[in-house]
């Protein structure tokens, strides 16, 4: 993966974490900035890499600070840390997806309420709306729906539960690898072959499904 490449051929050759915390922070920042430039020679990609490098520096510094905290205190901070990480990463992906920094700044202003706040008018009654309107929060007339017609909040809760409560791909691979290593060699090969077959079948299915939606440019075509 790109992450493994940057780690093995940029971060570690620069010294990794072997030459003190300040050098490690510099190595993290340099690696992520180069990772941003790898995607394209533009200010938006540079900003994306810089923000992720800054996040990693803050993360490593914060881990050092909280190492002396009690387990109970760290457990109390975990939901806040999850929320902050999620919002920070979402914000950093904005310049990556837009054509220029000017457009990214406008989207970020809207995301953080600098262009006003609009809420569905189906939230609560008049007693709920009056204080909001006094604060300058406008109310829309249409309750947001996804393309399938599902109400917005149940759909958001379902997707949020998948994102935050279920294991991520790395966790699944680690657990699957530990389980595979405990199997006899012959069974391990059979399971691996079956897993590869399933992945190939799913990939072909995705190709067939996506082919009916028109051509879409491959993100890394120029590389």
C-alpha positions in Angstrom: 0.0 0.0 0.0 1.0 3.6 -0.3 1.2 3.9 3.5 3.6 0.9 3.7 5.7 2.4 0.9 6.0 5.8 2.6 6.9 4.1 5.9 9.5 1.8 4.4 11.1 4.1 1.9 10.6 7.6 3.3 9.9 7.6 7.1 12.4 4.9 8.1 15.3 6.1 5.9 14.8 9.6 7.3 15.5 8.1 10.7 12.0 7.1 11.8 11.7 7.4 15.6 15.3 6.5 16.3 16.7 10.0 16.6 14.6 11.6 19.3 11.1 13.1 19.4 11.8 16.3 17.5 13.4 14.4 14.6 10.5 12.0 14.7 8.0 14.8 14.4 9.9 16.3 11.5 10.1 12.9 9.8 6.3 12.4 10.2 5.6 15.8 8.7 8.0 15.3 5.8 6.6 11.9 5.0 3.0 13.0 4.9 3.7 16.1 2.9 5.5 13.9 0.3 2.5 11.6 0.4 0.3 14.5 -0.4 2.5 15.6 -3.3 2.5 12.0 -4.6 -1.2 12.4 -5.4 -0.5 15.6 -7.4 1.6 18.7 -7.6 -0.9 21.2 -6.3 -1.5 23.3 -3.2 -4.6 21.2 -2.3 -2.7 18.0 -2.1 0.1 19.8 -0.2 -2.5 21.0 2.3 -3.9 17.5 2.7 -0.4 16.1 3.4 0.5 18.9 5.7 -2.7 18.5 7.8 -2.3 14.8 8.1 1.4 15.3 9.1 0.3 17.9 11.7 -2.4 15.4 13.0 0.3 12.7 13.5 2.6 15.1 15.3 -0.2 16.1 17.6 -1.2 12.5 18.1 2.3 11.4 19.1 2.7 14.3 21.4 -0.7 13.7 23.0 0.1 10.0 23.6 3.3 11.0 25.4 1.3 13.4 27.6 -1.4 11.0 28.4 1.0 8.1 29.2 1.1 9.3 32.8 -2.8 9.6 33.0 -4.7 7.0 34.9 -6.6 4.3 32.8 -9.9 5.7 34.0 -9.1 9.2 32.9 -7.9 7.9 29.5 -11.1 6.0 29.1 -13.1 9.1 29.7 -11.1 11.0 27.1 -11.5 8.3 24.4 -15.0 9.4 23.1 -13.7 12.9 22.8 -10.6 11.7 21.0 -12.6 9.6 18.6 -14.9 12.6 17.8 -12.0 15.0 17.3 -10.1 12.5 15.1 -13.2 11.9 12.9 -13.9 15.6 12.4 -10.2 16.4 11.8 -9.8 13.7 9.1 -13.1 14.8 7.4 -11.9 18.4 7.3 -8.5 17.4 5.9 -10.2 15.4 3.0 -12.0 18.5 1.8 -8.9 20.0 -0.1 -8.1 16.5 -1.4 -11.4 16.2 -3.2 -11.7 19.8 -4.5 -9.9 21.5 -7.4 -8.3 24.3 -5.5 -7.8 25.8 -2.0 -10.3 28.5 -2.6 -13.1 26.1 -3.1 -11.9 24.0 -0.1 -12.0 27.1 2.2 -15.6 27.9 1.1 -16.7 24.3 1.9 -14.9 24.3 5.2 -16.6 27.6 6.2 -20.0 26.1 5.4 -19.1 22.9 7.3 -18.2 24.8 10.4 -21.2 27.2 10.3 -19.6 30.4 9.0 -22.2 30.6 6.3 -25.1 30.0 8.6 -26.8 26.9 10.0 -29.9 25.2 8.5 -31.8 22.6 10.4 -34.9 20.6 9.3 -38.2 22.2 10.4 -39.5 18.8 11.5 -37.3 18.9 14.6 -39.5 19.7 17.5 -42.3 22.3 17.7 -42.5 26.0 18.0 -40.9 26.0 21.5 -37.9 24.4 19.9 -37.8 26.6 16.8 -38.1 30.0 18.5 -34.8 29.9 20.4 -33.0 28.7 17.2 -34.4 31.5 15.1 -33.4 34.0 17.7 -29.8 32.7 17.4 -30.0 33.1 13.6 -30.4 29.4 12.8 -32.6 29.0 9.7 -35.0 26.1 9.2 -35.5 24.2 6.0 -38.9 22.9 4.9 -37.7 19.5 3.6 -36.5 16.7 5.9 -33.3 15.4 4.3 -33.7 12.0 2.7 -31.2 9.7 1.0 -31.8 8.5 -2.6 -33.7 5.4 -1.4 -36.1 7.5 0.6 -34.8 6.5 4.1 -35.1 9.2 6.8 -31.8 10.9 7.3 -31.2 10.1 11.0 -31.8 6.3 11.0 -29.6 6.0 7.9 -26.9 8.1 9.6 -27.1 6.0 12.8 -26.8 2.7 10.8 -23.7 4.0 8.9 -22.2 5.5 12.1 -22.7 2.2 13.9 -20.8 0.4 11.1 -18.0 2.9 11.0 -17.4 3.3 14.8 -18.5 -0.1 16.3 -17.5 -2.7 13.8 -13.8 -3.8 13.3 -11.9 -2.0 10.5 -10.0 -3.8 7.7 -6.7 -3.9 9.6 -8.4 -5.5 12.7 -10.1 -8.1 10.5 -6.8 -9.0 8.7 -5.0 -9.3 12.1 -7.6 -11.6 13.5 -7.9 -13.6 10.3 -4.1 -13.9 10.2 -3.9 -15.2 13.8 -6.6 -17.7 13.0 -4.9 -18.8 9.8 -1.5 -19.4 11.6 -3.2 -21.8 14.0 -4.5 -24.0 11.1 -2.5 -26.9 9.6 -0.7 -26.0 6.5 -3.0 -27.9 4.1 -6.2 -26.3 5.6 -4.5 -22.9 5.7 -3.9 -23.1 1.9 -7.5 -24.2 1.3 -8.9 -21.3 3.3 -6.5 -18.8 1.6 -7.5 -20.1 -1.9 -11.2 -19.8 -1.0 -10.8 -16.3 0.4 -8.9 -15.3 -2.8 -11.7 -16.8 -4.9 -14.3 -14.8 -3.0 -12.3 -11.6 -3.4 -12.0 -12.2 -7.2 -15.7 -12.9 -7.5 -16.6 -9.7 -5.5 -14.2 -7.7 -7.7 -15.8 -9.0 -10.9 -19.3 -8.2 -9.5 -18.3 -4.7 -8.7 -16.8 -4.2 -12.2 -20.0 -5.5 -13.7 -22.2 -3.3 -11.6 -20.1 -0.2 -12.1 -19.9 -0.7 -15.8 -23.5 0.2 -16.2 -23.0 3.6 -14.6 -20.7 5.1 -17.2 -17.0 5.6 -17.3 -15.3 7.2 -14.3 -11.7 8.3 -14.3 -9.3 6.2 -12.3 -7.8 8.4 -9.6 -4.2 7.3 -10.1 -4.4 6.9 -13.9 -1.4 9.4 -14.5 0.8 7.3 -12.2 
